[in-house]
Amino acid sequence: MPESLPPFLIFYVVALLALPARGILRTVLMLSAPVLGAWCVWQTPEGSYGVLQVLQFELTLHRVDRLATLFGYLFNLAAFIAFVYALHVRDRVQQTASILYAGSALGAVYAGDLITLFVFWEMLALTSVFLVWARRTDRAYRSGMRYLIIQVLSGLLLLGGVIAYAADGNSLSFDYIGLEGFASWLILLAFGIKCAFPFMHNWLTDAYPESTPTGTVFLSAFTTKVAVYALARAFPGTELLVYVGATMATFPIFFAVIENDLRRVLAYSLINQVGFMVVGIGIGTALAINGAVSHAFNDVIFKGLLFMSMGAVLYRTGKINGSELGGLYKTMPKTTVLCIVGAASISAFPLFSGFVSKSMVMSAALANDFHIVWLLLLFASAGVFHHAGIKIPYFAFFAHDSGIRTQEAPTNMLVAMSLAAALCITIGVFPDFLYRLLPYDTGYNPYDATHVLAQTQLLFFSALAFVWLNLRGMYPPELPSTNLDADWLYRRLAPSVIGHTASMVARWDAGMRSSGRLVLVRAAQLVNRHHSPGGFLARTWSTGSAVFWVVAILAVYLLLFAVGDGMALR
Amino acid sequence: MKDEKTYFFDRPENVARLLRVFYGVCIILAVLDFVIHRHVYHAWENLWLFYPIYGFVGCVLLVLVAKWMRTFLMRDESYYEDLERARTDSSGDSRDA
């Protein structure tokens, strides 16, 4: 039964088959996986397939419902675009890791139970870290190590949570969990790490910009969106998430404004966008959930497009810092235009994809009386336009001319970017294509005069602020720098605390050892002095002196006796 | 640089033209606020020019606060690498000793 074929299996098999392949065969094989995968998604009606009995557990490898189908299409689509983008790469490690990684994301989406979810949760970590290491620099190696540790930690928390959850007598099927009891907190924390909740977000801003030009495109598509999917399934309507999401939407934009590495700017803006999704899941109404998952759908495509355009810049110039770039529109005009389409989409300009999904979350926030959150999201919307919509294209392609003269991105990259850009505009103009796939039917229409005018005003006057600050010379210049973030806690504070404690213990230990050794040495010296040849106790005594000492001892004895006796008499 | 073709934004008058168009659109959008009737969900939306002002002020504040954050968050580009190097060097030394 081909329709019950779990999509992850297609990718895993293709990864194996493509290993020895080269040339056209390799291209066909790689692109066949997402095409076949999408066909499977289209063919498979709702239901549970691939049910296995392992020990006393019933595992469901392939559970299909509306939510899973939406993400199924999304991940196949994202994989297809990213494979096209990476076709020029001749690196078996990256090739295999990226196919397995995309397959694992699909595995997690179709997991019908928490154990299967855990397995693919860990597979996501294990396969994606090779995309970071594939850069083959010392920095990338260290960064990948930190990434792997944090991702595996998330997996362990999930496993612990699942065990505790089962021990409480709950079913292991991967459905609504809700925030009740210790086990659910563990599971939420595991999801939260992968979702880049505040203070758990630095694995993303640390590792993504260290990956290869093509690797980052894959990374940006899957891990966080699997986490959003898991949250949408297990914790919809959890109010805490509204505030967590609002924090995620706002704080990264400050870091994005002062960050120099343009792919790190995008990593911060990724957290900002995921923040909108988390708010939507937290609100939990039909409109909000629709907004969250459709925004995830759009974000994968427009954020992928932005990462692709920056990847093309890095690939062609070998540079990615805003301080070293500028004026590239002269030699990479097509990439420039495609990047601007991505920038307009992430900024949620009317007629671009971000607008039709983000506005749902905003409307839901207002409709459910989260007024402060709504204001924060509005600020975040203006901010994302500022740092991702303007800063990225401006500093890479315009600004001051860096004097770099390069050439246009390779054809396969341009094709992949054009596909993504076409999707951004199509979904923006005809949102019904996307709305039809959403879990709920809400009859929402983003294109009324109120929304369009409000959003356009907000964006144009944000742009006016940029222009004004620039003309006044108040806009912070791009500077080569590292900005401290929460990772300072584990990259600077913890090692130095551990280092200090260890060195204190070592010093104390060394002190004890050396004083002990000194006592022993002194004692040995003493014994040695008295017993060695010529020592006091080893001397041969003359009879005269021996008699003298005997008399002396007797005299002392007598004296003591006399004193003791006298005391007794008194 | 041999390639000295003049590109679009190399001419200041083109930049000025673009900015004039941009300012024009901003003014039109501000005027539309008084023309188009909108459905209001939040009391603040009734304020005149709420969205334009919120966007402009929000972004200016964003940039100024971010700039101020640089004063205590900014470190050298190789900050963490230097730390890591210092750490490996010192542990190397203690092993040698």
Interface residues (C-beta under 8 A of the other chain):
Chain A: R139 R142 I253 F254 F255 V257 I258 Y329 K330 S363 L366 A367 H371 W374 L378 F379 A382 G383 H386 F398 D401 G403 R405 D448 A449 T450 L453 A454 Q455 T456 Q457 L458 L459 F460 F461 S462 A463 L464 A465 F466 V467 W468 L469 M474 Y475 P476 L479 P480 S481 T482 N483 L484 D485 R491 R492 P495 G499
Chain B: M1 D3 Y7 F9 D10 L19 F22 Y23 V25 C26 L29 A30 L32 D33 I36 H37 R38 H39 V40 Y41 H42 E45 L49 Y51 P52 I53 Y54 G55 F56 V57 G58 C59 V60 L62 V63 L64 V65 A66 K67 M69 R70 F72 L73 M74 R75 D76 E77 S78 Y79 Y80 E81 L83 E84 R87
